[in-house]
Protein backbone atom coordinates (compact mmCIF):
# COMPACT_ATOMS: atom_id res chain seq x y z
CA UNK A 1 0.00 0.00 0.00
CA UNK A 2 1.30 3.45 -0.92
CA UNK A 3 2.37 5.83 1.85
CA UNK A 4 1.56 9.31 0.63
CA UNK A 5 3.78 12.25 1.57
CA UNK A 6 1.98 14.64 3.92
CA UNK A 7 1.85 18.26 2.84
CA UNK A 8 4.03 20.58 4.89
CA UNK A 9 5.31 24.08 4.08
CA UNK A 10 8.79 22.64 4.70
CA UNK A 11 8.54 20.73 1.40
CA UNK A 12 9.27 24.02 -0.36
CA UNK A 13 12.87 25.26 -0.27
CA UNK A 14 13.16 28.68 -1.93
CA UNK A 15 16.35 29.60 -3.78
CA UNK A 16 18.61 32.10 -1.94
CA UNK A 17 18.34 34.56 -4.86
CA UNK A 18 14.81 33.59 -5.88
CA UNK A 19 13.29 37.08 -5.64
CA UNK A 20 15.91 38.50 -8.01
CA UNK A 21 15.48 35.61 -10.45
CA UNK A 22 11.71 36.12 -10.46
CA UNK A 23 12.26 39.82 -11.10
CA UNK A 24 14.46 38.96 -14.09
CA UNK A 25 11.89 36.51 -15.45
CA UNK A 26 9.00 38.97 -15.10
CA UNK A 27 11.06 41.72 -16.79
CA UNK A 28 11.98 39.43 -19.70
CA UNK A 29 8.35 38.38 -20.10
CA UNK A 30 7.35 42.02 -20.17
CA UNK A 31 9.83 42.76 -22.97
CA UNK A 32 8.53 39.82 -25.01
CA UNK A 33 4.95 40.94 -24.32
CA UNK A 34 5.74 44.39 -25.65
CA UNK A 35 7.36 43.02 -28.83
CA UNK A 36 4.29 40.92 -29.60
CA UNK A 37 1.87 43.74 -28.78
CA UNK A 38 3.76 46.07 -31.12
CA UNK A 39 3.66 43.41 -33.84
CA UNK A 40 -0.09 42.77 -33.60
CA UNK A 41 -1.17 46.16 -32.19
CA UNK A 42 -2.98 44.16 -29.53
CA UNK A 43 -1.96 42.77 -26.16
CA UNK A 44 -1.67 38.98 -25.92
CA UNK A 45 -0.82 36.52 -23.15
CA UNK A 46 2.92 36.08 -22.62
CA UNK A 47 2.29 32.32 -22.95
CA UNK A 48 -0.53 30.36 -24.58
CA UNK A 49 -1.56 33.39 -26.60
CA UNK A 50 -3.39 31.49 -29.32
CA UNK A 51 -6.65 29.75 -28.46
CA UNK A 52 -8.16 26.90 -30.47
CA UNK A 53 -11.42 26.35 -28.64
CA UNK A 54 -13.37 27.81 -25.72
CA UNK A 55 -15.93 25.50 -24.16
CA UNK A 56 -18.51 25.35 -21.40
CA UNK A 57 -18.68 22.07 -19.55
CA UNK A 58 -18.93 20.31 -16.22
CA UNK A 59 -16.40 18.84 -13.81
CA UNK A 60 -18.00 15.86 -12.12
CA UNK A 61 -16.19 14.84 -8.94
CA UNK A 62 -16.27 11.07 -8.62
CA UNK A 63 -18.27 9.48 -5.79
CA UNK A 64 -16.72 7.15 -3.22
CA UNK A 65 -13.16 8.38 -3.59
CA UNK A 66 -10.77 6.90 -1.02
CA UNK A 67 -9.61 9.24 1.76
CA UNK A 68 -6.27 10.08 0.10
CA UNK A 69 -8.10 11.32 -3.02
CA UNK A 70 -11.15 12.89 -1.33
CA UNK A 71 -9.29 16.15 -0.65
CA UNK A 72 -9.92 19.83 -1.30
CA UNK A 73 -12.14 20.38 -4.32
CA UNK A 74 -12.57 16.61 -4.56
CA UNK A 75 -13.58 16.00 -0.93
CA UNK A 76 -17.25 15.39 -1.79
CA UNK A 77 -19.10 14.29 -4.94
CA UNK A 78 -20.23 17.42 -6.77
CA UNK A 79 -20.71 18.86 -10.24
CA UNK A 80 -19.13 22.22 -11.06
CA UNK A 81 -19.49 24.36 -14.19
CA UNK A 82 -16.21 24.93 -16.01
CA UNK A 83 -14.75 27.07 -18.77
CA UNK A 84 -12.13 25.22 -20.83
CA UNK A 85 -9.62 26.83 -23.19
CA UNK A 86 -7.44 24.85 -25.62
CA UNK A 87 -4.31 26.75 -26.64
CA UNK A 88 -0.75 26.75 -27.96
CA UNK A 89 2.26 27.55 -25.76
CA UNK A 90 4.03 30.52 -27.46
CA UNK A 91 3.18 34.08 -26.49
CA UNK A 92 2.50 34.89 -30.14
CA UNK A 93 -0.01 33.88 -32.83
CA UNK A 94 1.85 31.16 -34.71
CA UNK A 95 0.69 28.87 -37.49
CA UNK A 96 -0.79 25.62 -36.20
CA UNK A 97 1.67 23.88 -38.50
CA UNK A 98 4.45 24.86 -36.05
CA UNK A 99 4.73 21.83 -33.72
CA UNK A 100 4.92 23.31 -30.24
CA UNK A 101 3.36 22.37 -26.93
CA UNK A 102 -0.40 22.63 -26.57
CA UNK A 103 -2.39 23.60 -23.49
CA UNK A 104 -5.64 22.86 -21.70
CA UNK A 105 -6.81 25.39 -19.10
CA UNK A 106 -9.74 24.51 -16.85
CA UNK A 107 -11.52 27.18 -14.81
CA UNK A 108 -13.83 25.61 -12.22
CA UNK A 109 -16.54 28.05 -11.11
CA UNK A 110 -18.27 28.38 -7.74
CA UNK A 111 -15.72 26.61 -5.57
CA UNK A 112 -16.10 27.28 -1.82
CA UNK A 113 -13.23 27.25 0.66
CA UNK A 114 -10.16 29.07 1.96
CA UNK A 115 -8.02 30.62 -0.80
CA UNK A 116 -4.30 30.28 -1.55
CA UNK A 117 -4.37 34.06 -2.04
CA UNK A 118 -6.91 36.44 -0.55
CA UNK A 119 -8.32 37.32 -3.98
CA UNK A 120 -12.04 37.13 -3.24
CA UNK A 121 -12.58 34.69 -6.13
CA UNK A 122 -14.49 31.41 -6.14
CA UNK A 123 -12.65 29.76 -9.03
CA UNK A 124 -10.08 26.97 -9.18
CA UNK A 125 -7.84 26.96 -12.26
CA UNK A 126 -5.89 23.95 -13.51
CA UNK A 127 -3.32 24.86 -16.19
CA UNK A 128 -2.14 21.82 -18.11
CA UNK A 129 0.26 21.20 -21.03
CA UNK A 130 0.72 18.11 -23.22
CA UNK A 131 4.08 17.25 -21.68
CA UNK A 132 4.59 15.76 -18.19
CA UNK A 133 7.63 17.81 -17.20
CA UNK A 134 9.00 21.30 -17.61
CA UNK A 135 12.52 20.91 -19.03
CA UNK A 136 13.62 24.12 -17.28
CA UNK A 137 12.36 22.81 -13.95
CA UNK A 138 13.35 25.46 -11.42
CA UNK A 139 13.47 29.24 -11.34
CA UNK A 140 17.22 29.41 -12.05
CA UNK A 141 16.91 27.28 -15.20
CA UNK A 142 13.66 29.00 -16.16
CA UNK A 143 15.42 32.38 -16.10
CA UNK A 144 17.78 31.03 -18.78
CA UNK A 145 14.77 30.04 -20.91
CA UNK A 146 13.70 33.67 -21.18
CA UNK A 147 16.56 34.37 -23.61
CA UNK A 148 15.04 31.80 -25.96
CA UNK A 149 11.51 33.16 -25.50
CA UNK A 150 12.59 36.76 -26.12
CA UNK A 151 14.03 35.75 -29.51
CA UNK A 152 10.88 33.94 -30.70
CA UNK A 153 8.80 37.02 -31.68
CA UNK A 154 11.55 37.93 -34.15
CA UNK A 155 11.56 34.47 -35.77
CA UNK A 156 9.27 33.48 -38.63
CA UNK A 157 6.99 30.44 -38.54
CA UNK A 158 9.27 28.81 -41.12
CA UNK A 159 12.32 29.30 -38.88
CA UNK A 160 10.45 27.78 -35.92
CA UNK A 161 9.35 24.83 -38.05
CA UNK A 162 12.95 24.18 -39.14
CA UNK A 163 14.12 24.47 -35.54
CA UNK A 164 11.46 21.99 -34.46
CA UNK A 165 12.43 19.53 -37.19
CA UNK A 166 16.08 19.73 -36.15
CA UNK A 167 15.12 19.23 -32.48
CA UNK A 168 13.06 16.13 -33.29
CA UNK A 169 15.94 14.62 -35.29
CA UNK A 170 18.33 15.35 -32.42
CA UNK A 171 15.88 13.92 -29.88
CA UNK A 172 15.58 10.65 -31.80
CA UNK A 173 19.35 10.32 -32.12
CA UNK A 174 19.96 11.02 -28.44
CA UNK A 175 17.18 8.64 -27.37
CA UNK A 176 18.64 5.84 -29.51
CA UNK A 177 22.03 6.48 -27.92
CA UNK A 178 20.49 6.37 -24.44
CA UNK A 179 21.50 9.94 -23.70
CA UNK A 180 19.35 12.55 -21.90
CA UNK A 181 17.77 15.33 -23.92
CA UNK A 182 19.04 18.87 -23.31
CA UNK A 183 16.19 21.10 -22.05
CA UNK A 184 16.11 23.19 -25.25
CA UNK A 185 15.80 20.06 -27.43
CA UNK A 186 13.05 18.62 -25.23
CA UNK A 187 11.15 21.91 -25.38
CA UNK A 188 11.33 22.24 -29.18
CA UNK A 189 10.82 18.58 -30.20
CA UNK A 190 7.02 18.45 -29.83
CA UNK A 191 4.95 16.42 -32.29
CA UNK A 192 2.08 18.10 -34.14
CA UNK A 193 -0.85 15.85 -33.23
CA UNK A 194 -4.60 16.40 -32.89
CA UNK A 195 -5.05 18.52 -29.78
CA UNK A 196 -8.16 16.70 -28.57
CA UNK A 197 -6.31 13.38 -28.35
CA UNK A 198 -3.55 14.71 -26.10
CA UNK A 199 -2.98 14.03 -22.40
CA UNK A 200 -2.27 17.24 -20.48
CA UNK A 201 -0.18 17.70 -17.32
CA UNK A 202 0.36 20.33 -14.64
CA UNK A 203 4.12 19.60 -14.92
CA UNK A 204 4.69 21.26 -11.53
CA UNK A 205 3.28 20.16 -8.18
CA UNK A 206 0.48 21.53 -6.08
CA UNK A 207 -0.94 20.85 -2.69
CA UNK A 208 -3.62 18.18 -2.68
CA UNK A 209 -5.29 18.72 0.68
CA UNK A 210 -3.29 16.65 3.18
CA UNK A 211 -0.96 15.51 0.38
CA UNK A 212 0.96 16.73 -2.69
CA UNK A 213 0.15 15.92 -6.33
CA UNK A 214 0.63 16.63 -9.97
CA UNK A 215 -2.60 16.82 -12.00
CA UNK A 216 -3.36 15.53 -15.49
CA UNK A 217 -6.27 15.24 -17.91
CA UNK A 218 -6.45 12.23 -20.22
CA UNK A 219 -8.95 11.33 -22.98
CA UNK A 220 -11.78 9.22 -21.52
CA UNK A 221 -14.46 8.96 -24.19
CA UNK A 222 -13.70 6.69 -27.13
CA UNK A 223 -14.05 9.50 -29.69
CA UNK A 224 -11.15 11.54 -28.26
CA UNK A 225 -9.07 8.47 -27.37
CA UNK A 226 -9.24 7.62 -31.07
CA UNK A 227 -7.56 10.95 -31.89
CA UNK A 228 -4.43 10.27 -29.82
CA UNK A 229 -1.36 10.32 -32.06
CA UNK A 230 -3.36 11.49 -35.09
CA UNK A 231 -1.14 13.93 -36.99
CA UNK A 232 -2.37 17.33 -38.10
CA UNK A 233 -2.67 17.45 -41.90
CA UNK A 234 0.17 19.58 -43.27
CA UNK A 235 -2.24 21.12 -45.78
CA UNK A 236 -4.86 22.05 -43.16
CA UNK A 237 -3.74 25.65 -42.80
CA UNK A 238 -2.59 28.07 -40.11
CA UNK A 239 -5.73 27.57 -37.97
CA UNK A 240 -5.88 23.79 -38.34
CA UNK A 241 -6.31 23.13 -34.61
CA UNK A 242 -9.18 25.60 -34.25
CA UNK A 243 -10.88 24.02 -37.25
CA UNK A 244 -10.45 20.52 -35.79
CA UNK A 245 -11.88 21.58 -32.42
CA UNK A 246 -14.81 23.48 -33.95
CA UNK A 247 -15.68 20.66 -36.36
CA UNK A 248 -15.53 18.05 -33.59
CA UNK A 249 -17.72 19.89 -31.06
CA UNK A 250 -20.25 20.92 -33.69
CA UNK A 251 -21.53 17.35 -33.52
CA UNK A 252 -19.88 15.52 -30.60
CA UNK A 253 -19.35 15.68 -26.86
CA UNK A 254 -16.09 14.63 -25.19
CA UNK A 255 -14.93 13.45 -21.79
CA UNK A 256 -11.54 13.55 -20.08
CA UNK A 257 -10.38 11.98 -16.82
CA UNK A 258 -8.97 14.56 -14.41
CA UNK A 259 -6.34 12.66 -12.47
CA UNK A 260 -4.09 13.15 -9.44
CA UNK A 261 -0.64 11.60 -9.11
CA UNK A 262 0.14 11.77 -5.41
CA UNK A 263 3.70 12.12 -4.15
CA UNK A 264 4.98 9.05 -2.30
CA UNK A 265 8.70 9.89 -2.15
CA UNK A 266 9.85 13.49 -1.70
CA UNK A 267 13.33 12.68 -3.05
CA UNK A 268 12.35 10.81 -6.19
CA UNK A 269 9.25 12.97 -6.74
CA UNK A 270 10.61 16.44 -5.89
CA UNK A 271 8.50 19.55 -5.47
CA UNK A 272 11.23 22.05 -6.33
CA UNK A 273 12.33 20.55 -9.68
CA UNK A 274 9.54 20.33 -12.27
CA UNK A 275 11.94 18.70 -14.78
CA UNK A 276 11.86 15.40 -12.86
CA UNK A 277 9.30 12.89 -14.13
CA UNK A 278 7.40 11.37 -11.21
CA UNK A 279 7.59 7.58 -11.77
CA UNK A 280 4.23 5.91 -12.23
CA UNK A 281 5.55 2.77 -10.56
CA UNK A 282 5.83 4.84 -7.37
CA UNK A 283 2.42 6.43 -7.78
CA UNK A 284 -0.05 5.99 -10.66
CA UNK A 285 -2.36 8.68 -11.98
CA UNK A 286 -5.75 8.20 -10.29
CA UNK A 287 -9.03 9.60 -11.64
CA UNK A 288 -10.72 12.04 -9.27
CA UNK A 289 -13.22 13.73 -11.62
CA UNK A 290 -14.60 13.58 -15.14
CA UNK A 291 -14.49 16.63 -17.39
CA UNK A 292 -17.60 16.58 -19.60
CA UNK A 293 -17.72 18.87 -22.64
CA UNK A 294 -21.00 18.76 -24.59
CA UNK A 295 -21.43 19.54 -28.28
CA UNK A 296 -21.43 23.34 -28.84
CA UNK A 297 -20.03 26.20 -30.90
CA UNK A 298 -16.48 26.11 -29.59
CA UNK A 299 -15.16 29.31 -31.14
CA UNK A 300 -17.73 32.04 -31.66
CA UNK A 301 -16.35 35.57 -32.01
CA UNK A 302 -17.90 36.62 -28.68
CA UNK A 303 -16.53 33.55 -26.91
CA UNK A 304 -13.02 34.03 -28.32
CA UNK A 305 -13.00 37.70 -27.29
CA UNK A 306 -14.14 36.82 -23.76
CA UNK A 307 -11.58 34.06 -23.27
CA UNK A 308 -8.63 35.77 -24.96
CA UNK A 309 -9.14 39.39 -23.93
CA UNK A 310 -11.23 39.38 -20.74
CA UNK A 311 -10.43 36.21 -18.81
CA UNK A 312 -7.23 35.39 -16.97
CA UNK A 313 -6.10 31.88 -16.06
CA UNK A 314 -3.60 31.35 -13.25
CA UNK A 315 -2.50 28.45 -11.05
CA UNK A 316 -2.88 30.93 -8.18
CA UNK A 317 -6.63 31.16 -8.79
CA UNK A 318 -6.76 28.35 -6.27
CA UNK A 319 -8.00 27.00 -3.01
CA UNK A 320 -5.46 26.81 -0.21
CA UNK A 321 -6.04 23.06 -0.45
CA UNK A 322 -4.52 23.21 -3.95
CA UNK A 323 -1.79 25.80 -3.37
CA UNK A 324 0.82 25.78 -6.19
CA UNK A 325 4.20 24.44 -5.02
CA UNK A 326 7.83 24.82 -6.09
CA UNK A 327 9.90 27.69 -7.49
CA UNK A 328 8.29 27.65 -10.94
CA UNK A 329 4.84 27.94 -9.39
CA UNK A 330 6.00 30.61 -6.94
CA UNK A 331 7.36 32.66 -9.86
CA UNK A 332 3.93 32.51 -11.48
CA UNK A 333 2.46 34.31 -8.49
CA UNK A 334 4.16 37.47 -9.81
CA UNK A 335 4.47 36.64 -13.52
CA UNK A 336 0.83 35.88 -14.30
CA UNK A 337 -0.65 39.09 -12.80
CA UNK A 338 2.06 41.15 -14.55
CA UNK A 339 1.17 39.64 -17.94
CA UNK A 340 -2.56 39.95 -17.30
CA UNK A 341 -2.25 43.59 -16.18
CA UNK A 342 -0.25 44.45 -19.33
CA UNK A 343 -2.70 42.70 -21.66
CA UNK A 344 -5.78 44.30 -20.13
CA UNK A 345 -4.22 47.74 -19.85
CA UNK A 346 -2.94 47.92 -23.42
CA UNK A 347 -6.27 46.65 -24.79
CA UNK A 348 -8.34 48.95 -22.58
CA UNK A 349 -10.38 46.04 -21.23
CA UNK A 350 -11.31 45.40 -17.60
CA UNK A 351 -10.48 41.89 -16.36
CA UNK A 352 -13.32 39.79 -14.96
CA UNK A 353 -13.31 36.60 -12.92
CA UNK A 354 -16.55 34.68 -13.53
CA UNK A 355 -18.97 33.70 -10.79
CA UNK A 356 -21.49 32.05 -13.13
CA UNK A 357 -21.09 29.98 -16.31
CA UNK A 358 -23.72 32.24 -17.91
CA UNK A 359 -21.01 34.91 -18.17
CA UNK A 360 -19.38 32.87 -20.96
CA UNK A 361 -20.95 34.09 -24.23
CA UNK A 362 -22.64 31.59 -26.52
LINVEN-V790508 format. One record per residue. N is the residue number from 1. PSI is psi in degrees with one decimal (NA if undefined). Layout:
# LINVEN-V790508
n:N psi:PSI
n:N psi:PSI
This chain:
# LINVEN-V790508
n:1 psi:136.9
n:2 psi:142.0
n:3 psi:110.0
n:4 psi:135.4
n:5 psi:132.7
n:6 psi:137.6
n:7 psi:136.2
n:8 psi:142.3
n:9 psi:-23.9
n:10 psi:-13.6
n:11 psi:-25.5
n:12 psi:133.6
n:13 psi:88.8
n:14 psi:148.0
n:15 psi:148.4
n:16 psi:-38.0
n:17 psi:29.7
n:18 psi:-42.1
n:19 psi:-40.4
n:20 psi:-39.8
n:21 psi:-41.3
n:22 psi:-40.9
n:23 psi:-41.6
n:24 psi:-42.1
n:25 psi:-47.4
n:26 psi:-39.7
n:27 psi:-43.2
n:28 psi:-40.6
n:29 psi:-38.6
n:30 psi:-40.0
n:31 psi:-42.5
n:32 psi:-40.1
n:33 psi:-45.2
n:34 psi:-40.7
n:35 psi:-47.4
n:36 psi:-40.2
n:37 psi:-39.2
n:38 psi:-36.5
n:39 psi:-44.5
n:40 psi:-7.2
n:41 psi:39.1
n:42 psi:138.4
n:43 psi:133.1
n:44 psi:165.7
n:45 psi:148.3
n:46 psi:-16.3
n:47 psi:149.4
n:48 psi:49.4
n:49 psi:-33.3
n:50 psi:121.3
n:51 psi:154.0
n:52 psi:-11.8
n:53 psi:141.8
n:54 psi:118.1
n:55 psi:147.3
n:56 psi:140.3
n:57 psi:-163.0
n:58 psi:143.3
n:59 psi:115.5
n:60 psi:103.6
n:61 psi:130.5
n:62 psi:142.3
n:63 psi:160.0
n:64 psi:36.5
n:65 psi:142.5
n:66 psi:163.2
n:67 psi:-37.6
n:68 psi:-19.5
n:69 psi:-22.6
n:70 psi:72.2
n:71 psi:145.7
n:72 psi:-128.7
n:73 psi:-26.7
n:74 psi:15.3
n:75 psi:-32.3
n:76 psi:148.5
n:77 psi:132.3
n:78 psi:161.3
n:79 psi:124.2
n:80 psi:141.3
n:81 psi:147.1
n:82 psi:152.1
n:83 psi:129.4
n:84 psi:135.4
n:85 psi:119.7
n:86 psi:140.8
n:87 psi:176.8
n:88 psi:144.7
n:89 psi:-41.3
n:90 psi:155.2
n:91 psi:38.4
n:92 psi:166.2
n:93 psi:92.4
n:94 psi:157.7
n:95 psi:142.5
n:96 psi:-4.7
n:97 psi:-9.0
n:98 psi:116.2
n:99 psi:92.5
n:100 psi:175.4
n:101 psi:146.3
n:102 psi:156.4
n:103 psi:156.3
n:104 psi:114.4
n:105 psi:131.4
n:106 psi:121.5
n:107 psi:109.0
n:108 psi:130.8
n:109 psi:140.0
n:110 psi:41.5
n:111 psi:116.8
n:112 psi:157.4
n:113 psi:165.9
n:114 psi:144.5
n:115 psi:150.5
n:116 psi:-36.9
n:117 psi:149.4
n:118 psi:72.1
n:119 psi:-8.2
n:120 psi:5.6
n:121 psi:166.4
n:122 psi:36.3
n:123 psi:154.7
n:124 psi:115.6
n:125 psi:137.7
n:126 psi:117.8
n:127 psi:116.6
n:128 psi:149.2
n:129 psi:151.6
n:130 psi:46.2
n:131 psi:136.4
n:132 psi:-17.3
n:133 psi:161.6
n:134 psi:109.2
n:135 psi:-37.5
n:136 psi:85.9
n:137 psi:0.5
n:138 psi:172.3
n:139 psi:-31.6
n:140 psi:-44.5
n:141 psi:-35.0
n:142 psi:-32.8
n:143 psi:-34.4
n:144 psi:-33.5
n:145 psi:-28.6
n:146 psi:-29.7
n:147 psi:-42.1
n:148 psi:-43.5
n:149 psi:-33.8
n:150 psi:-26.3
n:151 psi:-24.7
n:152 psi:-41.5
n:153 psi:-22.9
n:154 psi:-4.7
n:155 psi:145.6
n:156 psi:165.2
n:157 psi:-37.9
n:158 psi:-40.1
n:159 psi:-42.1
n:160 psi:-36.9
n:161 psi:-43.2
n:162 psi:-40.4
n:163 psi:-41.5
n:164 psi:-41.3
n:165 psi:-45.4
n:166 psi:-39.2
n:167 psi:-38.8
n:168 psi:-38.4
n:169 psi:-44.9
n:170 psi:-39.3
n:171 psi:-41.4
n:172 psi:-42.1
n:173 psi:-43.8
n:174 psi:-38.0
n:175 psi:-43.3
n:176 psi:-34.6
n:177 psi:-1.5
n:178 psi:24.4
n:179 psi:148.1
n:180 psi:152.3
n:181 psi:131.1
n:182 psi:148.0
n:183 psi:-40.5
n:184 psi:-39.4
n:185 psi:-45.0
n:186 psi:-37.0
n:187 psi:-37.8
n:188 psi:-6.6
n:189 psi:25.8
n:190 psi:147.1
n:191 psi:155.1
n:192 psi:81.8
n:193 psi:167.5
n:194 psi:124.9
n:195 psi:-30.7
n:196 psi:-14.1
n:197 psi:1.3
n:198 psi:156.6
n:199 psi:132.4
n:200 psi:145.5
n:201 psi:149.7
n:202 psi:-18.0
n:203 psi:-53.2
n:204 psi:166.8
n:205 psi:161.7
n:206 psi:160.3
n:207 psi:143.2
n:208 psi:73.1
n:209 psi:-117.0
n:210 psi:-6.8
n:211 psi:-166.0
n:212 psi:141.0
n:213 psi:161.6
n:214 psi:146.2
n:215 psi:153.3
n:216 psi:159.1
n:217 psi:122.9
n:218 psi:144.1
n:219 psi:131.5
n:220 psi:-49.6
n:221 psi:149.2
n:222 psi:-32.5
n:223 psi:-30.4
n:224 psi:-28.4
n:225 psi:-34.8
n:226 psi:-17.3
n:227 psi:-9.3
n:228 psi:125.8
n:229 psi:3.2
n:230 psi:119.1
n:231 psi:146.7
n:232 psi:129.5
n:233 psi:128.2
n:234 psi:-14.5
n:235 psi:6.8
n:236 psi:-10.8
n:237 psi:175.8
n:238 psi:-20.8
n:239 psi:37.5
n:240 psi:-41.1
n:241 psi:-41.9
n:242 psi:-45.1
n:243 psi:-39.7
n:244 psi:-43.2
n:245 psi:-45.7
n:246 psi:-45.7
n:247 psi:-40.1
n:248 psi:-52.0
n:249 psi:-7.6
n:250 psi:-24.6
n:251 psi:-14.3
n:252 psi:152.8
n:253 psi:170.0
n:254 psi:153.2
n:255 psi:143.3
n:256 psi:144.4
n:257 psi:122.9
n:258 psi:124.1
n:259 psi:151.8
n:260 psi:133.2
n:261 psi:103.1
n:262 psi:141.9
n:263 psi:130.2
n:264 psi:-8.7
n:265 psi:106.3
n:266 psi:-18.9
n:267 psi:-46.0
n:268 psi:-14.9
n:269 psi:67.5
n:270 psi:150.7
n:271 psi:-35.5
n:272 psi:-8.3
n:273 psi:99.0
n:274 psi:-2.6
n:275 psi:-11.2
n:276 psi:122.9
n:277 psi:125.1
n:278 psi:119.8
n:279 psi:131.5
n:280 psi:-23.2
n:281 psi:-21.8
n:282 psi:-34.3
n:283 psi:112.3
n:284 psi:161.7
n:285 psi:129.8
n:286 psi:129.5
n:287 psi:129.0
n:288 psi:-18.3
n:289 psi:161.3
n:290 psi:127.2
n:291 psi:114.4
n:292 psi:123.6
n:293 psi:107.8
n:294 psi:167.0
n:295 psi:139.6
n:296 psi:173.2
n:297 psi:108.2
n:298 psi:-3.7
n:299 psi:51.9
n:300 psi:159.3
n:301 psi:-43.7
n:302 psi:-38.1
n:303 psi:-42.4
n:304 psi:-45.0
n:305 psi:-44.7
n:306 psi:-46.1
n:307 psi:-38.6
n:308 psi:-33.0
n:309 psi:-27.9
n:310 psi:-51.3
n:311 psi:154.9
n:312 psi:139.6
n:313 psi:138.4
n:314 psi:139.7
n:315 psi:-16.2
n:316 psi:-0.6
n:317 psi:82.3
n:318 psi:152.5
n:319 psi:153.6
n:320 psi:-31.1
n:321 psi:-15.3
n:322 psi:39.4
n:323 psi:130.1
n:324 psi:144.1
n:325 psi:150.4
n:326 psi:162.8
n:327 psi:-35.7
n:328 psi:-45.9
n:329 psi:-39.7
n:330 psi:-36.8
n:331 psi:-31.1
n:332 psi:-18.3
n:333 psi:-33.2
n:334 psi:-37.5
n:335 psi:-43.5
n:336 psi:-47.1
n:337 psi:-36.1
n:338 psi:-44.7
n:339 psi:-43.9
n:340 psi:-43.5
n:341 psi:-42.3
n:342 psi:-48.0
n:343 psi:-46.6
n:344 psi:-36.7
n:345 psi:-46.7
n:346 psi:-26.9
n:347 psi:-6.7
n:348 psi:36.2
n:349 psi:133.6
n:350 psi:132.2
n:351 psi:151.3
n:352 psi:139.4
n:353 psi:119.4
n:354 psi:147.3
n:355 psi:-6.3
n:356 psi:138.5
n:357 psi:-20.3
n:358 psi:-15.2
n:359 psi:-18.7
n:360 psi:120.4
n:361 psi:157.0
n:362 psi:NA
